[in-house]
Amino acid sequence: MTPRITLALTNSPLSLDAAFRAVNLPECGGTALFVGTTRNHSEGREVEILEYEAYEELAREELERVAVEAAKRHGLGAAYLAHRLGVVPVGEASVIVAASAAHRAEAFAGCRELIDELKRSVPIWKKERWAGGGRWVGVPEELQEVPGGLS
């Protein structure tokens, strides 16, 4: 069986219903979903919003690679990876991944691999914004305000 793969990079809000529908297959008795939302704090600061940017062409290729590899490794019937771009307010979903398989153990393992590999390898960058400032997450301080750079 060829797994059903659904991918999305979007500036629009993400939908749990869409994620579930994408992986809900009659031959799959186990479904696992992970939702990452914007939290209101980070490193002692009150976060107001997150902003995401991506190298979209490469990001789509990597999302597909991640989905196909996880599906093969865990016997998934379906995999769903969606990441929000642009501004994401506190409490809204930034990322949703879902996996379905014949049994729950494979669905859980596949879902875990999907989010871990997405975060590790897909070229999507996050900027935390708070009153009076912001910073790119994972970028060294000396590169935060480089003219023509990431700020």
N, C-alpha and C positions, 0 to 999 in steps of 0.2 A: 504494500500500500504506500502510495506517495503521500507524505504529510501535507496538510493544508497549511500554508504559510501566509500570514497577513502582516504587513508592515505599514507604519505610518509615521511621518514627520509632519507636524502641523502646527499652525499658530492658533488653532481652535481648541476649545476645551476637549479633554479626552473623556471617553464614555466606557464605564464598566459594562454596561449592557452590550455595547459593540464588541468588547473584548470577549465576553462570555459567548455571544452568538458566533463569533469567529472560530471558537475552539469546541463548541458543543456538537459533538458527533455521536451518532447512535452506537458506534462500536467502542466508544471511549467512556468508561465508567468512572474515571477520575479526572477532575479538573482542578488546577491550582492557579490562583491569580496573585500577583503582587502589584501594589499600588504605592508609588512614592509621591508624597505631597510636599508642598512648600511649608516648612515649619516657621514659626515666628521668632526663632532665635538661632544664633550660631556664635560660638566663642565669646559669649558674654554680651553680644549686641542684639538689639531688637531688629530682626529682618522685616522689611516692609514688602519686598517682592524679590523674585529671582528672575533673571534674564538668561535665556539660552540662545546660543548660536551654534551652528553646525556647518561643516563642510558637507553640504547635502548629498552630492553625488557619491562621495566616498562613504558617507554615513549610511546611505541606502544599501550600498554593496556590503558593508560590514554587518548591518542588521540582517541581511539575507544569509550571509555566511554563518553568523551566530545561530540563527534559527535552524538552518539546515544541519549544522553539526550537532546541535542539542537534540534535534529530532532523531537523527541517526543513532546517537549515543544512548538515548533513553527510550527509543521506540515510541516516540510521540505520534499521535494521530494528527495533531495540529499545534501550531505555535503562533503566538501573537506578540508583536513588539510595537509599541507606540510611544513616541516621545514628543513632548510639547516643545515648541520653539517660541522665541519672543518672551514677552512678559507673562509670568505665572504668579498670581497673587497668593498670599498665605491661605492655606486650606485647600487649594486646588491641586489636582493631579499633574505632576510633571512627567511621570512615566507610568505605563501600565504594561506588564507582561503577563501572559497566560499560556498554559500548556495543558493539553489533555492527552491521556493515554488509557490503555485498557484498565490499569490499576493505579491507585493513589500514589504508591511509592515512586513510580516512574514519572507521574505528573509533578509531584513535589520536586524531585531531583531535576527534572527538565526545567521547571520554572526557576529554580535557584540558579541553574547554569545560565539561563537566558538573562536574568538581571545582572548577575556577576560579570558575565562576558560583555554585555552591553556597556556597563560602566567602565570596564577595563579597556575595551578596544574601539568603541565607536566614537568618531571625532565630533563630540558634542561638548560644548564648554558652558560653564555656569558662572554667572556673576551675581553675587549677593549684594542687595542694595538696602541701605538703612538711612535714617535721617542724617543728611550731611555727608554721605559717602557711599562707597561700595568697593568691592574687590572681586577679582576673578579667582575662583576656587582652584587650587592646585597650581597657581602661577606664582613663582618667587616674587617677593616684595620688590626687588630691584627692577622687575619687568612690569609692574603694575601700572606705572604712569609714564612709560616710554613714549615720546612724541611719535605719533603715527602708529602706535602699537595697539595694545589691547584695551586701553581705557575708554 
